[in-house]
Amino acid sequence: MTRITAKETLLSLLSGVLTALALPGFGAGPLIFVSLVPLFVALHRRGGFLPGFLFGLAFFALDLRWIVTLARFHPIVIGGYLLLVVYLAAGIGVLGFVLTWHRRSDTLTWAVLAPALFVLAEFVRTLGPLGMGFSTLYSALYRVPWLIQSASLFGPWVITGLVVAVNGSLFLLLKKRRLRFAVACTCCLFALTAAGWLPQAVVSSDALRVAVVSSKVQQEVKLDARNLQDLTARYLALGEAAIAGSADLIVFPESILPAYILQNQTLRESFADLARSGPSQILLGTGLYEDREIRNVVAWFTETGEVAGTYAMVRPVPFGEYIPGRGLLERVGLGAWARTLLPVDLTRGDAYVTLGDVGTPICFESTFPIASRQLTRNGARLLVTVTNDAWFAESSELNAHFASAVFRAAENRRWILQAANGGISGIISPEGKIVQALNAEGVVVEQVALMDGTSLYTRWGDVFVLVLAGVAVVAGAGFRFFADRAKRRRGKIRGLAPS
């Protein structure tokens, strides 16, 4: 195979840059419908691993640039960021290789196989201890609710698939200049909107007045126990402002104080008194130290000030809240090094349990569809995300994280409240419409509804879209196999023909 040319290199890199610009960190969402075309041109000309790999380098380096903000806590973050970008880019390189291997039909390759492979790639990227829910193509549309309603039927991956199909159809239109590819592109755009017209088996029920507390405490300040008294007063004052808004439910961000609130009698009573003064229910994030284990939890205070339950984070952040493979590192003599990164691992919660009618995915969990879906299946009529985004110092991570909440709302047809420290707090409707958003310290008050019934996606999950993607890949591989076989057979027949 020939070496990749400068033009193909630039096309691949340009495509990665354009795709990153389309995502929430930059916010040029409409670019997502054309950003993959340069990559498809490069893959069509050259094929193989390199064009996809170069695309991935540009794309992930730009979209995940917010990781670098953590270097102020440990310089090894820079090396980890570079390794992550190369690791993720290699996945797109493999995608490009598979997509162009023994290519026989342009239409099948770019309009069917490409969407299927991108869907499978994004889904696989969420799995395992290093799984992550950022850098998804569907997230580019988080500000356009009428284009994301299909998420309630088949989940967010179908949006990714349709976006790639639009790009593939545009590439084929430019290459072949045939009307059918313009029609295919139009049909894909129509499919993105069509789900919004279908009836849903979800209805609103009891009304609830909610207050979401948004804070802007720098991470370095929050980690310092000497600031406990000042921070406590600051959060209680925000709580009193929420009480003044006549809220039935007040939501504070994740891990709001440098203390274990439920084990500190004074702090626990302070928030219990706040609940009784409403009277209001309170959800707040804190650490929980029990049986020599630390959990990241949401605590639920009732109107009487009692702690009625806690939800413990099921999926902690790799390298931030636990070290994947710590046991192996201990055995090979790297345990001390691992402890310099993180002295102890956070203990996972046992299950996605609700707090009354409320499901409370914590921080990183909200970037994955599964947590919110399981909580809704387990009875959540309202979803509440508590998060601490102060780690990322006002970077592009804030928009990327808030965008995740939009899709979790649309997927499960639930109101979502997001209470953030150092991030974007807000309220999102069951259709994925941003009703209120606040990137400052204050309180957001709104009337929401507890929802009854479940969406098709909540009930069935990713089964439909993954089966369709799998069938497309198998069909594509079968077509190529039989096309190659037929070509070899024709070659033998020509070789046997009399001269």
C-alpha positions, -999 to +999 in steps of 0.1 A: +000+000+000+013+035-009+024+059+018-001+084+030+002+117+011+003+152+026-032+159+012-046+128+029-028+137+061-043+172+061-078+159+052-077+135+082-064+161+106-089+187+093-118+163+098-107+156+134-105+194+141-139+201+125-155+173+145-140+186+178-153+221+170-188+206+166-189+191+201-200+210+232-165+222+242-165+246+212-202+245+204-202+247+165-228+219+165-240+221+128-204+212+117-211+176+128-232+170+096-201+177+074-171+172+096-165+136+087-165+141+049-128+150+047-120+118+066-141+098+042-123+114+013-089+104+028-101+069+036-115+065+001-081+076-014-058+058+009-077+034+032-061+016+061-052+026+096-034+059+093-062+083+082-084+072+110-056+074+135-046+109+124-083+119+127-084+105+162-053+123+173-067+157+162-102+150+175-094+136+209-065+160+216-088+189+211-120+175+227-103+161+258-080+191+263-097+198+296-079+168+312-047+189+311-062+212+338-057+184+363-019+188+359-019+214+386-025+185+410+000+161+395+023+165+365+018+129+354-016+140+341+001+153+310+016+119+302-017+102+309-036+126+286-012+119+257-014+082+262-052+084+264-054+104+231-031+078+213-051+049+228-085+064+216-071+075+183-058+039+176-095+028+180-105+051+152-075+038+132-088+003+135-123+015+125-108+031+093-089-001+085-120-023+089-141+001+069-119+001+039-106-035+040-115-052+007-140-024-002-163-034-030-193-011-028-190+026-021-227+029-011-225+000+014-192+013+028-201+049+035-239+049+040-242+016+060-209+003+073-195+036+084-225+045+106-226+010+121-189+010+129-190+045+145-220+034+167-201+002+178-169+022+184-187+048+207-205+020+225-174-001+231-156+031+243-179+032+273-171-003+285-145-016+309-125+001+337-112+027+312-145+034+297-156+070+292-188+087+280-172+119+265-164+127+229-196+113+214-208+125+181-244+127+193-234+153+219-230+179+192-268+182+190-275+189+227-288+224+221-313+212+194-340+192+212-361+185+181-331+165+166-325+142+196-360+128+203-350+094+188-329+089+219-361+080+238-367+051+213-333+037+205-308+056+228-282+082+219-262+059+196-289+060+169-282+098+167-245+091+161-254+065+134-277+090+116-251+118+118-225+095+103-250+084+076-256+121+067-218+126+063-216+094+042-244+104+020-229+138+014-196+122+005-213+099-020-232+129-034-200+148-039-182+118-054-210+104-077-233+134-082-264+112-081-298+124-068-304+093-047-276+103-022-292+137-017-325+119-010-307+095+014-292+125+033-326+141+035-341+109+048-315+106+076-322+142+087-360+134+086-353+103+108-336+125+134-368+146+137-395+120+132-394+105+167-406+138+182-440+133+165-446+099+180-467+094+211-448+085+243-459+061+270-447+086+296-469+112+314-464+139+340-479+134+374-472+152+407-458+187+405-427+195+425-411+229+432-373+224+431-343+245+440-309+237+425-279+251+444-250+261+422-216+270+438-183+282+426-158+269+452-123+263+438-111+228+442-080+238+461-103+257+486-127+228+489-100+203+497-086+224+525-102+214+558-093+247+573-121+262+551-148+240+566-165+267+587-166+293+560-178+268+534-205+255+557-218+290+563-217+296+525-237+265+516-262+271+544-268+306+531-274+292+497-298+267+513-317+295+530-321+313+496-336+280+483-360+279+512-371+314+504-381+301+470-406+278+487-389+247+473-402+212+481-368+198+472-333+214+475-303+199+457-267+206+467-237+196+446-214+166+450-190+164+481-198+200+491-176+201+523-141+188+533-158+166+559-180+135+563-213+153+569-233+123+580-206+114+606-202+150+619-231+156+643-229+194+640-229+194+602-256+168+601-278+188+624-272+220+605-286+205+573-314+187+592-324+221+607-324+236+572-347+208+559-371+214+589-371+252+583-387+248+549-400+222+554-381+208+524-364+176+513-327+180+508-303+160+486-266+167+491-233+151+481-208+140+507-182+113+515-193+084+537-167+066+559-180+032+572-162+000+580-129+014+569-143+021+535-150+055+518-179+060+494-191+089+474-228+093+483-259+114+479-277+118+513-314+123+514-328+144+543-366+144+547-387+174+557-384+162+593-346+163+592-341+126+592-316+109+568-339+085+550-312+070+528-281+073+507-270+064+472-234+054+467-216+059+434-215+027+414-190+038+387-162+059+402-137+078+380-106+058+370-074+073+383-095+100+401-114+079+426-098+045+421-067+030+404-076+003+379-055-027+384-041-016+418-037-052+429-016-060+399+005-028+404+011-039+440+023-074+429+048-059+403+063-035+428+044-003+417+021-001+447+040+029+462+038+047+429+000+041+427-004+054+463+013+087+453-015+091+427-043+080+450-037+067+485-069+046+487-096+035+463-132+047+466-155+018+474-182+012+448-219+012+456-237-021+453-265-011+429-284+017+412-309+024+440-333+053+441-340+077+470-377+077+471-389+088+437-355+102+428-325+087+410-292+104+417-263+096+393-232+111+407-208+132+385-190+108+360-220+084+361-242+109+342-219+107+311-230+071+306-266+062+296-267+031+318-268+047+352-298+070+345-316+042+326-312+017+354-323+042+380-354+050+360-361+013+355-358+010+393-385+035+399-370+070+396-396+095+385-371+124+386-333+123+379-309+145+399-272+147+390-248+161+417-213+169+404-181+187+413-166+201+382-143+225+400-115+200+393-115+212+357-111+249+363-138+265+341-127+244+311-146+229+282-155+199+304-183+219+319-203+221+287-195+185+278-208+173+311-239+194+310-246+181+275-247+146+289-276+155+312-296+167+282-294+133+266-302+114+298-334+135+301-344+127+265-335+090+267-356+083+298-383+111+295-375+124+329-369+159+343-332+163+352-317+186+378-280+191+378-264+207+408-227+215+402-199+231+421-175+248+397-197+237+367-230+243+351-262+238+371-296+236+356-329+221+349-337+201+317-372+189+305-381+153+296-377+163+259-341+174+265-348+211+265-326+233+287-351+251+308-326+269+330-288+269+332-265+287+355-227+289+354-223+310+385-230+308+422-267+310+431-300+291+432-322+280+403-359+275+411-384+258+389-416+238+389-411+203+375-431+171+374-426+136+386-430+113+356-448+080+353-442+054+326-410+045+308-396+052+274-388+024+249-351+030+255-355+028+292-372-006+288-350-021+261-317-002+263-292-005+235-305-038+221-321-025+189-294-002+177-266-026+186-284-055+168-289-032+137-252-021+138-241-057+142-263-069+113-249-041+091-213-051+099-220-088+093-239-080+060-210-058+049-185-085+056-206-111+038-211-089+008-173-084+006-166-121+010-191-131-018-179-102-040-143-114-037-154-150-043-173-140-074-143-120-086-120-150-082-144-173-100-147-149-129-109-148-131-107-186-133-133-187-160-114-161-181-082-181-176-099-213-189-114-195-220-099-205-254-076-178-268 
